[in-house]
């Protein structure tokens, strides 16, 4: 995939309050960026320098996931349209977008600058470093939207729904966490299903034509690619999968 270089992109990212410059420093404390609401008590934790910072992820002494803010991440977020829309619909969810190309991420920053969101942060980084950014069980939901298909067989290991990446997702997802994947590429989708089965993931929901599926299409938020491909008449495939947690 050839990307057009945007002059000054790095400077824009470095100056943006939405871009986390050292995501590893927030490992285990992403929810501290989210203002505690309702009955969620704010407790504290020590950061790397020994300073006390808010940590609402540990606010519930019983460990009730429903009593803390949800943390959702999108990997390969592109221009950020999906997260921008989702964050408006679900202001009680903390969203983190991961994109490795600065020339693409800068467009997401532009959206947030024009229409601000308190519950969104962005990372310019590689999905391979996911476990460096998030601690085990910290993430409640992962979105993969129209990921690069990497069609050549020798590039299969780069595909985000592949089993190597599934192992990474498994490390950071909470016990009740879910992975959602959407694509118009049927070959990539079939590959993703095979990889999920081989890695021991379970299917919660599945469709080969999302926009004609009355259940899965309910509340669906489209990405820029989804709008483009669906206008061409391409059916959109989607699954929601989870890991079977042994008692």
N, C-alpha and C positions, 0 to 999 in steps of 0.2 A: 504494500500500500504506500503510495507516494503522497506525502503531505507537503502542503505549501508552507514555507517558512514565513512566520509573521515577525517582522522586525520589532524588537522591544518586548517580545512575549515574556521572556524571563524576568525583565524588570517589572512588568505588570503583575506577574504572579508573586514576586517577592514583596510587592507593595500591598497586596490584597489581604484584608483581614480574614477572608474566607479560606485562603490556602494555608494549611498547616505546614510550617517549614521543617519541623522535626517531629514527624508522626510517631516515631518510636518512643518519644518522651511521654506520649499520652497513652501508651499501652496500658490497658487496665483502668484508664480514667477518662475515657471519651465522654461518658455521661456527665462529667464535671463541667463540660462546656454547655450543658443544657440546664436551664433554670428549673429547679425543682418546683413542682406545682402540686396543688391539692394536698393530700395527706402524706405525700412523700417527704420524709424528713431529710434534711441535708446533714450528712456526717462528713468527716474529713479523712484525708490520707496524706502521707508525706510524698512529695515529689522527689526527683533525683537529687535535689539540693537540700532536702530535709525540711522544706517549707510545707506548711499545711495548706491543702487545697481542697475544695468541695469534692465529694465523691458520692453522688446519689446512687451509684451502682450497688453500694453496700448499705443503703439506707434501711432496708427491710431486714430485721434481725432473723426472720423466719426463712429468708431466701425466696420469697414469693415473687416470681417474675412479673406477675401482674401488677405489683406494687412499685415497679421502677419503670423509668422511661425505656421504650424500645429503641434499640440501635440497629439501623438498617444500612447496608452498604451496597453500592452499585460498582461493579468492577468493569472497567472499560466504558466509562460513562459518556464519552464523546463530548458533545456540545452542551450537555447538561439539561436538556429539555425535560427529560423524565423526572429527574430529582427536583427540578424547579417546580414542576406541577405537583408531584407527590408531597413535597414539603408544605405546599399551600393547603392541600386537602387534609393533611395529617400533621397539624402543628405540634402534637404531643409526641411525635416520633423524631429522634435524632438521626439525620441522614449524613452519611459520609460517602463522597464520590471519589473513586480512584481512576486516574487516567495517566498513562505514561508519557503522552506527547504534549509538551507545553503549548505548541501551536494550536492544539485542539482545546486544551483546558482553559486557555485564555478566553475562549468564547463563552464558556460556562461562567467564568468570572464576570464577563460583561453582562450576562443575564442577571446575576445576583446583585451587581452594582446598580443596575437600572431598576430592579424590583427586589429589594432586600428580603432575606430570610434569616431568622435567628437560629433555625434548627438545621442548618446545612454547613458542612465543612468539606474541603476538598484536599486531596493528596495528589501531588504529581509524583507518581512512583509506579513500580512494577508489581503485578499481582504475585510474583514469586516471593515478594517480601511480606506477604500478608501476615504471617505469624510474627513478624517483627513489629507490625503496627497494632495488632490486636492480641490480647491474651486469650488462652483457652476459655471457651464458653462465653466470650464477651459479646458476640454478635448474635442478633435474633433472626435476621433475614439477610440473604444475599441475592442480588439481582444480576443476572447476566442478560443483557439485551443486545441482540443482533451482533454477537461477537464475531470477530474475524474468523472465517471458516478455514483459513490455511489449507487450501484444497490439496496441495501436494502431500503425498504419503510421508515423505521425509520430514515434514513440518507438523505431523500429527501431535507431537508432544507439546506444541505451542497452543493447541486449542483449549480454550478456557473451560469447556465442559468435560475435558479429558480426565482420566483417573488420577494423574499426578496432581492436578489442581483440586480435584475432589478431596484428596487427602489433606490438602491445605485448608479447604473449607471445613472439613470435618474437625480440624483442630480448633478453629475459632468460633464455630457455631455453638449456641447454647443447646442443651439437651432437647429442647422443643423447637429448635431452629429449623428453618426451611430455606431451600434454594429454589429460585424461580428462574427459568430460562425461556427466552422467546427468540425466534428466528424465522426467516422466510426460506432458509436453506434446508431443504428436506434431507439432503445427504448429511449435513452437519447434525441435524436433529436425530437422525437414525444412529449416527455415531455416538451422540450424547446419551441416548437411551441404552445402547450397548455398554458404554463405559459405566454408567450409573449402576446397571445390573451387576456388572463384573466387580464393582467396588462395594456391593452390598447395600446400596441405597434403595429405598422403597418409593414407589410412585403414589403420591396423594391425589394428583389430578393430571390429566393428559388430554390434549386436543391437537388435531392436525389442521384445524380451521378455527382459530380463536374467535374471529369476528362473527362466526355463525354458531358459536357455542353459547347458548343463553346463560349458562351458569358461570363459566370462566370469563366471559366477556363483561359480566356485570361489574362495574367499577373499574374496568380496565383503563389504564393511563397509557396513552401511546407515546412512543419515542419519535424522533424526527425520521428515522429510518422506517419505522412502522407505518407512519403516515405516507411516506413515499412509496413503499412497496405495496401497501394495501390499495392505494389509488391505481396501481398498475394491475390489480386483480390477483396479486400473489397471496395465497393463503398463508396465514401466520400460525406456526406451530408453537406450542407452549407446554411445559411441564412444571409441576411443583413436586419436589422430592424431599425426602428426609432420611435420616439414618435410624435404623432400628436399634433402640437402646435396650440392652439386655438388663433384666431386673437384677 
